[in-house]
Amino acid sequence: MKDFAGRVAVVTGAGSGIGLGLARMFAKEGMDVALCDVRGDALAEAVENVKGFGKRVIGLEFDVADGAQVEAAATRIEQELGRLDIVCNNAGIAIYPRPAAEFTDADWNWIIGVNLHGVINGVRSFLPRIQKHGQGGHIVNTASIGGFQVQKGRRTAAYATTKFGVVALSEGLFNDFEGTNIGISVLAPGAVNTNIYRASEYRPDKFGGPVARPNTALPVLNDGLHADAVGRRVLQAIRDDELYIFTHTSTRDWLARRHARIIHAFEATERWEASEAALNNGQERS
Ligand SMILES: NC(=O)c1ccc[n+]([C@@H]2O[C@H](COP(=O)([O-])OP(=O)(O)OC[C@H]3O[C@@H](n4cnc5c(N)ncnc54)[C@H](O)[C@@H]3O)[C@@H](O)[C@H]2O)c1
């Protein structure tokens, strides 16, 4: 997609952080924007903020983890703004770090529900509405650099599990839509200065209720990128039809190390294949 003006963007998790940055930059490009968030207070403020760019802006309060709510929101956006062109399935939460085996059922259900099923719900309800008008569009799913490798010592296995899922879903979609006028991207930010470390403060009761967490828990985010800069990076990627949207060149080495380790693992497979061949000498058949 090259031209944004006059078209419609949908952003989930737009009440704060990266989602708000995306919504602001889309509006600045002349798009109408539907901001979606589960927190009504943050959403109302964000809508006022984005209205400052002078385009049509609506706010929809719903939970991305609930497929029926996502479908109802998609219908309303189409009714109120007329069409859907760009959709950012961006809403997500972080959970406090623990050893991988110690996350509770409630932890898993909450983080998978929002970070993975939320994106699946968005794809199922929003994508057909982009396809419907035939003029093309773009889907951006927010994963994380944590969707490509798991940092030692950070204890983020649950978060990374969901983000690896978002990467896989996006690669699958990319295969489905390659060569069409619908672009697919997966956003993999490094540190961005947002409120994500406060997600547990609004954890729903069914997942254990709110937990106050010290603001110092993820100090690395305070030095992170401004969300508007991520918005500008995503605009570039949509224009250039990039599948992988990385935000920090410094994370390239993390992926290189992981990929080298994976490729190295095949050396053991080669030794095993050789020993199997010697052992069987072609005689073992099943
Ligand atoms: N901040 C970072 O450094 C960073 C890095 C990599 C990836 N990400 C990803 O970026 C995305 C946005 O996070 P952020 O950092 O801007 O955090 P944020 O907390 O500032 O914003 C996330 C927004 O999502 C909303 N939200 C949470 N659960 C929801 C639900 N069930 N339904 C609808 N909305 C919901 C929140 O209310 C919040 O307004 C997330 O998917 C996150 O995993 C963030």
PDBQT file of the ligand as one rigid body, heavy atoms in Angstrom, charges set to zero:
ROOT
HETATM    1  N1  LIG A 301       6.921  -1.773  24.819  1.00  0.00    +0.000 N 
HETATM    2  C1  LIG A 301       7.807  -2.603  24.292  1.00  0.00    +0.000 C 
HETATM    3  O1  LIG A 301       9.025  -2.493  24.522  1.00  0.00    +0.000 OA
HETATM    4  C2  LIG A 301       7.341  -3.715  23.388  1.00  0.00    +0.000 A 
HETATM    5  C3  LIG A 301       8.312  -4.511  22.762  1.00  0.00    +0.000 A 
HETATM    6  C4  LIG A 301       7.912  -5.542  21.924  1.00  0.00    +0.000 A 
HETATM    7  C5  LIG A 301       6.573  -5.767  21.695  1.00  0.00    +0.000 A 
HETATM    8  N2  LIG A 301       5.630  -4.979  22.315  1.00  0.00    +0.000 N 
HETATM    9  C6  LIG A 301       4.221  -5.269  22.022  1.00  0.00    +0.000 C 
HETATM   10  O2  LIG A 301       3.576  -4.069  21.600  1.00  0.00    +0.000 OA
HETATM   11  C7  LIG A 301       2.181  -4.176  21.840  1.00  0.00    +0.000 C 
HETATM   12  C8  LIG A 301       1.695  -2.915  22.505  1.00  0.00    +0.000 C 
HETATM   13  O3  LIG A 301       2.263  -2.824  23.803  1.00  0.00    +0.000 OA
HETATM   14  P1  LIG A 301       2.772  -1.470  24.459  1.00  0.00    +0.000 P 
HETATM   15  O4  LIG A 301       4.181  -1.668  24.810  1.00  0.00    +0.000 OA
HETATM   16  O5  LIG A 301       2.358  -0.328  23.649  1.00  0.00    +0.000 OA
HETATM   17  O6  LIG A 301       1.969  -1.532  25.852  1.00  0.00    +0.000 OA
HETATM   18  P2  LIG A 301       0.886  -0.589  26.522  1.00  0.00    +0.000 P 
HETATM   19  O7  LIG A 301       0.495  -1.268  27.783  1.00  0.00    +0.000 OA
HETATM   20  O8  LIG A 301       1.378   0.813  26.601  1.00  0.00    +0.000 OA
HETATM   21  O9  LIG A 301      -0.334  -0.644  25.476  1.00  0.00    +0.000 OA
HETATM   22  C9  LIG A 301      -1.077  -1.824  25.289  1.00  0.00    +0.000 C 
HETATM   23  C10 LIG A 301      -2.547  -1.476  25.202  1.00  0.00    +0.000 C 
HETATM   24  O10 LIG A 301      -3.282  -2.697  24.962  1.00  0.00    +0.000 OA
HETATM   25  C11 LIG A 301      -4.474  -2.660  25.718  1.00  0.00    +0.000 C 
HETATM   26  N3  LIG A 301      -4.984  -3.985  25.992  1.00  0.00    +0.000 N 
HETATM   27  C12 LIG A 301      -4.496  -4.896  26.879  1.00  0.00    +0.000 A 
HETATM   28  N4  LIG A 301      -5.272  -5.985  26.907  1.00  0.00    +0.000 NA
HETATM   29  C13 LIG A 301      -6.254  -5.776  25.994  1.00  0.00    +0.000 A 
HETATM   30  C14 LIG A 301      -7.360  -6.547  25.574  1.00  0.00    +0.000 A 
HETATM   31  N5  LIG A 301      -7.614  -7.750  26.106  1.00  0.00    +0.000 N 
HETATM   32  N6  LIG A 301      -8.177  -6.038  24.618  1.00  0.00    +0.000 NA
HETATM   33  C15 LIG A 301      -7.932  -4.811  24.091  1.00  0.00    +0.000 A 
HETATM   34  N7  LIG A 301      -6.914  -4.016  24.469  1.00  0.00    +0.000 NA
HETATM   35  C16 LIG A 301      -6.082  -4.509  25.408  1.00  0.00    +0.000 A 
HETATM   36  C17 LIG A 301      -4.075  -1.941  26.998  1.00  0.00    +0.000 C 
HETATM   37  O11 LIG A 301      -5.205  -1.399  27.690  1.00  0.00    +0.000 OA
HETATM   38  C18 LIG A 301      -3.089  -0.882  26.505  1.00  0.00    +0.000 C 
HETATM   39  O12 LIG A 301      -3.754   0.357  26.273  1.00  0.00    +0.000 OA
HETATM   40  C19 LIG A 301       1.981  -5.434  22.675  1.00  0.00    +0.000 C 
HETATM   41  O13 LIG A 301       1.526  -6.493  21.843  1.00  0.00    +0.000 OA
HETATM   42  C20 LIG A 301       3.379  -5.728  23.189  1.00  0.00    +0.000 C 
HETATM   43  O14 LIG A 301       3.568  -7.095  23.487  1.00  0.00    +0.000 OA
HETATM   44  C21 LIG A 301       5.983  -3.972  23.158  1.00  0.00    +0.000 A 
ENDROOT
TORSDOF 0
